[in-house]
Amino acid sequence: MRAVWCDYGGVLSSSIAGSLAQVAGAAGVPTSELRGAIRRVAASFGATLIEPLELGVLSQHEWGLRVTAELAPAWTPRIDLTRFGDHWYAGRTVNTALFELLDRVRASGVRVGMLTNSVREWEPHRRALAPAVDPFEETVNSFEVGLRKPDPAIFELAESRFGTPPRACLLIDDLAVNCAAAQARGWRVIEHTELETTLARLRAAVPAR
């Protein structure tokens, strides 16, 4: 194992399960209605959810205006959806123990990177949560490279960043579809469901000092 790539949301940070419901609650809109509006915006780009944000196709401001328009006239959000990330990140915490273990993995000589489907305007939230330790030599953000997991091309790009073949790469991710795509390229994977299990599996895969 020569390279470990770790997802951010739901892995390095607390679970994103319920985040949409959290935003919907703040907006005073049923979760199903907010999800439907998001899907209708995505559909015009041949997507299903927030891919236009994660690929940098739409700014958060423009995306929020479009979602708001899709909700009208039945629903008027109580919050400004052009600042969606403020509410998506409310109450989010980070898994400091995983940051620290990844730092030890890097100290052992293994390359460590972050491979994340991310939104440009959400970066300040992530930086505000970051612990003092920073184990990442490289960060591959979907919005910066115009690719997102599970597209095989983003895994190929990650391989090129460290010059490592697929068989020498490990992905830590909380989505089964992303793990399956990495495995299809020949990567090893840790599908994150619970922190202690992920820590134990990472220690077994890459013994660190």
Residue pairs with C-beta under 8 A, 6 or more apart in sequence:
1 110
1 168
1 169
1 170
1 188
1 205
1 206
2 110
2 111
2 162
2 164
2 168
2 169
3 110
3 111
3 112
3 113
3 158
3 159
3 162
3 164
3 168
3 169
3 170
4 102
4 105
4 110
4 111
4 112
4 113
4 169
4 170
4 172
4 202
4 206
5 112
5 113
5 114
5 115
5 140
5 158
5 169
5 170
5 171
5 172
6 12
6 98
6 102
6 112
6 113
6 114
6 115
6 171
6 172
6 173
7 114
7 115
7 116
7 117
7 149
7 171
7 172
7 173
7 174
7 175
7 178
7 192
8 114
8 116
8 118
8 126
9 16
9 116
9 117
9 118
9 174
10 16
10 17
10 174
10 175
10 192
11 95
11 98
11 172
11 173
11 174
11 192
11 198
12 94
12 95
12 98
12 99
12 114
13 92
13 93
13 94
13 95
13 126
13 129
14 92
14 93
14 94
14 95
15 174
16 174
19 88
20 31
20 34
20 35
21 31
22 87
22 88
22 90
22 91
23 34
23 79
23 84
23 87
23 88
24 30
24 31
24 33
24 34
26 78
26 79
26 87
26 90
27 34
27 77
27 78
27 79
27 81
27 87
28 75
28 77
28 78
29 71
29 75
29 77
30 75
33 71
33 74
33 75
34 67
34 71
35 49
36 70
37 67
37 68
37 70
37 71
38 49
38 50
38 67
38 70
39 48
39 49
40 70
41 52
41 63
41 66
41 67
41 70
42 48
42 49
42 50
42 51
42 52
45 51
45 52
45 57
45 58
50 63
50 119
51 57
51 148
52 58
52 63
53 60
53 63
53 119
53 143
54 117
54 118
54 119
54 142
54 143
54 148
55 142
55 143
55 146
55 147
55 148
56 120
56 142
56 143
56 144
56 146
58 66
59 120
59 121
60 82
60 83
60 84
60 85
60 119
60 120
60 121
60 122
61 82
61 121
63 82
63 84
64 80
64 81
64 82
64 83
64 84
65 81
65 82
67 81
67 84
68 77
68 81
68 82
71 77
79 87
85 119
85 121
85 122
85 125
86 125
88 122
88 125
89 122
89 125
89 129
92 125
92 129
93 129
94 129
94 130
94 131
95 195
96 131
96 133
97 195
97 199
98 195
98 198
98 199
98 202
99 130
99 131
99 133
99 134
99 135
100 131
100 133
101 199
101 202
101 203
101 208
102 112
102 135
102 136
102 202
103 112
103 133
103 134
103 135
104 208
104 209
105 112
105 135
105 202
105 206
105 208
106 112
106 135
106 137
107 208
107 209
108 206
108 207
108 208
108 209
110 206
110 208
111 137
111 138
111 162
111 164
112 135
112 136
112 137
113 136
113 137
113 138
113 139
113 140
113 158
113 161
113 162
114 136
114 138
114 139
114 140
115 140
115 149
115 154
115 155
115 158
115 171
115 173
116 139
116 140
116 141
116 142
117 142
117 148
117 149
118 126
118 141
118 142
118 143
119 143
120 141
120 143
120 144
123 141
137 162
138 158
138 161
138 162
140 154
140 157
140 158
140 161
142 148
142 149
142 154
145 154
145 157
147 153
147 154
147 157
148 154
149 155
149 173
149 175
149 177
149 178
149 181
150 175
150 177
150 178
150 180
150 181
150 182
151 181
152 181
152 184
152 185
155 166
155 169
155 171
155 181
155 182
155 185
155 187
156 185
158 169
159 165
159 166
159 169
165 186
166 185
166 186
166 187
167 186
167 187
169 182
169 186
169 187
169 188
170 187
170 188
170 189
170 190
170 205
170 206
171 178
171 179
171 182
171 187
171 188
171 189
171 190
172 189
172 190
172 192
172 198
172 202
173 179
173 182
173 189
173 190
173 191
173 192
174 191
174 192
174 193
176 191
179 189
179 191
182 189
183 189
188 205
190 198
190 201
190 202
190 205
192 198
